[in-house]
């Protein structure tokens, strides 16, 4: 695994909270930030689970999207009143 260095600038209150969590959990600030980022990414992947189902098959997603767009172009979306027409 390659590691990257990331420098963050955070408000003082945020840093003090980070520091307090790190001390209480006996971890480094880096470990706490990494855990928070990983948890955020995991939640993001779950919240977008419908599109995630098609992540391994982009051609299928393209087909579904194309079919939806064709239906939208061809389908009559409103019923016209005989008096207005």
DRENDO-1510 file (C-alpha; in Angstrom, 1 decimal, always signed):
<recs>
REC; n; res; u; v; w
REC; 1; UNK; +0.0; +0.0; +0.0 .
REC; 2; UNK; +1.4; +3.4; -1.0 .
REC; 3; UNK; +1.0; +6.1; +1.6 .
REC; 4; UNK; +0.4; +9.7; +0.8 .
REC; 5; UNK; +1.1; +12.7; +3.0 .
REC; 6; UNK; -1.9; +15.1; +3.5 .
REC; 7; UNK; -1.7; +18.4; +5.3 .
REC; 8; UNK; -4.9; +19.7; +6.7 .
REC; 9; UNK; -5.9; +23.1; +7.9 .
REC; 10; UNK; -8.8; +22.9; +10.4 .
REC; 11; UNK; -10.4; +25.3; +12.8 .
REC; 12; UNK; -9.0; +25.3; +16.3 .
REC; 13; UNK; -12.2; +23.7; +17.8 .
REC; 14; UNK; -12.0; +20.9; +15.3 .
REC; 15; UNK; -8.4; +20.2; +16.1 .
REC; 16; UNK; -9.1; +20.2; +19.8 .
REC; 17; UNK; -11.9; +17.7; +19.3 .
REC; 18; UNK; -9.6; +15.5; +17.2 .
REC; 19; UNK; -6.9; +15.6; +19.8 .
REC; 20; UNK; -9.4; +14.8; +22.6 .
REC; 21; UNK; -10.7; +11.8; +20.6 .
REC; 22; UNK; -7.2; +10.6; +19.9 .
REC; 23; UNK; -6.1; +10.8; +23.5 .
REC; 24; UNK; -9.3; +9.0; +24.8 .
REC; 25; UNK; -9.0; +6.2; +22.3 .
REC; 26; UNK; -5.2; +5.9; +22.7 .
REC; 27; UNK; -4.6; +6.5; +19.0 .
REC; 28; UNK; -2.7; +9.0; +17.0 .
REC; 29; UNK; -4.4; +12.0; +15.4 .
REC; 30; UNK; -3.5; +10.4; +12.0 .
REC; 31; UNK; -5.2; +7.2; +12.9 .
REC; 32; UNK; -8.4; +9.0; +14.0 .
REC; 33; UNK; -8.5; +11.0; +10.8 .
REC; 34; UNK; -7.9; +7.9; +8.7 .
REC; 35; UNK; -10.7; +6.0; +10.5 .
REC; 36; UNK; -13.1; +8.9; +10.0 .
REC; 37; UNK; -12.3; +9.1; +6.3 .
REC; 38; UNK; -12.7; +5.4; +5.8 .
REC; 39; UNK; -16.0; +5.4; +7.6 .
REC; 40; UNK; -17.2; +8.3; +5.5 .
REC; 41; UNK; -16.2; +6.6; +2.3 .
REC; 42; UNK; -18.0; +3.4; +3.4 .
REC; 43; UNK; -21.2; +5.3; +4.1 .
REC; 44; UNK; -20.9; +7.1; +0.8 .
REC; 45; UNK; -20.7; +3.8; -1.1 .
REC; 46; UNK; -23.7; +2.4; +0.8 .
REC; 47; UNK; -25.8; +5.5; +0.2 .
REC; 48; UNK; -25.2; +5.2; -3.5 .
REC; 49; UNK; -25.9; +1.5; -3.6 .
REC; 50; UNK; -28.3; +1.6; -6.5 .
REC; 51; UNK; -25.7; +2.9; -8.9 .
REC; 52; UNK; -23.1; +0.8; -7.1 .
REC; 53; UNK; -24.9; -2.3; -8.3 .
REC; 54; UNK; -24.0; -1.4; -11.9 .
REC; 55; UNK; -20.4; -0.3; -11.1 .
REC; 56; UNK; -19.0; -3.5; -12.7 .
REC; 57; UNK; -21.2; -3.2; -15.8 .
REC; 58; UNK; -21.1; +0.3; -17.2 .
REC; 59; UNK; -22.5; -0.9; -20.6 .
REC; 60; UNK; -25.6; -2.1; -18.9 .
REC; 61; UNK; -26.1; +1.2; -17.2 .
REC; 62; UNK; -25.6; +3.0; -20.5 .
REC; 63; UNK; -28.3; +0.7; -22.0 .
REC; 64; UNK; -30.7; +1.4; -19.2 .
REC; 65; UNK; -30.1; +5.1; -19.4 .
REC; 66; UNK; -30.5; +5.2; -23.2 .
REC; 67; UNK; -33.8; +3.2; -23.0 .
REC; 68; UNK; -35.1; +5.7; -20.4 .
REC; 69; UNK; -34.2; +8.7; -22.5 .
REC; 70; UNK; -35.8; +7.1; -25.6 .
REC; 71; UNK; -39.0; +6.4; -23.6 .
REC; 72; UNK; -39.0; +10.0; -22.4 .
REC; 73; UNK; -38.7; +11.4; -25.9 .
REC; 74; UNK; -41.4; +9.1; -27.4 .
REC; 75; UNK; -43.9; +8.9; -24.6 .
REC; 76; UNK; -46.7; +11.4; -24.4 .
REC; 77; UNK; -46.3; +13.0; -21.0 .
REC; 78; UNK; -49.5; +15.0; -21.0 .
REC; 79; UNK; -53.0; +14.4; -22.1 .
REC; 80; UNK; -54.1; +17.2; -24.3 .
REC; 81; UNK; -57.6; +18.6; -23.9 .
REC; 82; UNK; -59.7; +18.4; -27.0 .
REC; 83; UNK; -60.8; +22.0; -26.4 .
REC; 84; UNK; -57.3; +23.4; -26.3 .
REC; 85; UNK; -56.0; +21.5; -29.2 .
</recs>
